[in-house]
Amino acid sequence: MAMLDAMRFGGLDERHHMVVRRIFFAQDIQTLWYARSDIMTVLAEQVGETQAKETLGHLSRLFDGLLPEARAHRRSRQPR
C-alpha cells in the first residue's frame, strides 16, 4: 500500500498507470522490490531526486527481513 500511496502524489498514479499496475499485480516480494526503480524515476521527475531518494528510503525499509539474504546484505552496506 505504501508504494501505491507514493504513486498517488500529484496524480502520478493516473499519469503512470503502468507502474501502478506493476505494483498492484505484483506476484511476489522481489517484483515489488524491483518496482522501486520505476517509482524512483517517476518521483524524481515530479519532486526531484533528493525527495525521491528519501521516499524510496522509507519504502526500502519496509522490505527489511523479507528479501533473500544476498539482497539484504548488499543493501546494508550502502551508505544512507
C-alpha distance (Angstrom), angle and dihedral (degrees) to the residues before:
residue distance angle dihedral
M1 . . .
A2 3.82 . .
M3 3.80 91.0 .
L4 3.79 91.8 51.8
D5 3.80 89.8 46.7
A6 3.79 89.7 54.3
M7 3.79 89.4 53.2
R8 3.82 92.3 51.6
F9 3.81 90.6 66.7
G10 3.78 109.5 114.8
G11 3.80 92.4 -7.9
L12 3.80 93.3 -65.7
D13 3.78 89.7 144.2
E14 3.80 90.6 63.9
R15 3.81 95.9 45.1
H16 3.81 95.4 42.4
H17 3.77 101.5 38.2
M18 3.82 93.6 152.0
V19 3.81 91.0 62.7
V20 3.80 90.0 48.2
R21 3.80 90.6 50.1
R22 3.81 90.8 50.0
I23 3.80 90.1 53.8
F24 3.80 96.1 41.3
F25 3.80 95.0 48.9
A26 3.81 97.4 38.7
Q27 3.79 110.4 141.7
D28 3.80 97.5 -158.6
I29 3.78 145.4 12.0
Q30 3.81 93.0 -98.3
T31 3.80 91.2 59.4
L32 3.79 89.5 52.7
W33 3.80 90.5 47.0
Y34 3.78 91.8 55.3
A35 3.81 92.2 44.3
R36 3.81 86.9 69.4
S37 3.80 89.6 80.5
D38 3.81 90.2 58.6
I39 3.79 90.3 48.8
M40 3.81 90.6 49.2
T41 3.80 91.6 52.4
V42 3.79 94.0 48.3
L43 3.81 94.9 44.2
A44 3.81 93.5 45.8
E45 3.79 89.5 56.4
Q46 3.81 91.1 50.1
V47 3.82 105.9 37.3
G48 3.79 105.1 10.2
E49 3.76 133.1 -98.0
T50 3.80 97.1 -80.0
Q51 3.81 95.0 56.3
A52 3.80 91.3 40.2
K53 3.82 90.9 54.4
E54 3.79 90.6 49.8
T55 3.79 91.7 51.6
L56 3.79 91.0 46.0
G57 3.80 90.0 51.1
H58 3.80 89.9 56.6
L59 3.78 90.8 47.9
S60 3.79 92.8 47.0
R61 3.79 92.2 55.5
L62 3.80 88.7 60.2
F63 3.81 87.2 68.0
D64 3.81 94.9 57.7
G65 3.78 108.8 131.0
L66 3.81 93.8 6.0
L67 3.79 101.9 85.2
P68 3.78 129.3 76.1
E69 3.81 111.6 -85.0
A70 3.82 95.6 -106.6
R71 3.81 93.3 59.2
A72 3.78 93.7 43.1
H73 3.81 91.2 51.0
R74 3.79 92.9 48.1
R75 3.81 91.1 51.4
S76 3.79 93.5 49.5
R77 3.83 91.1 59.2
Q78 3.79 93.6 55.9
P79 3.81 115.7 98.6
R80 3.78 115.8 -112.5
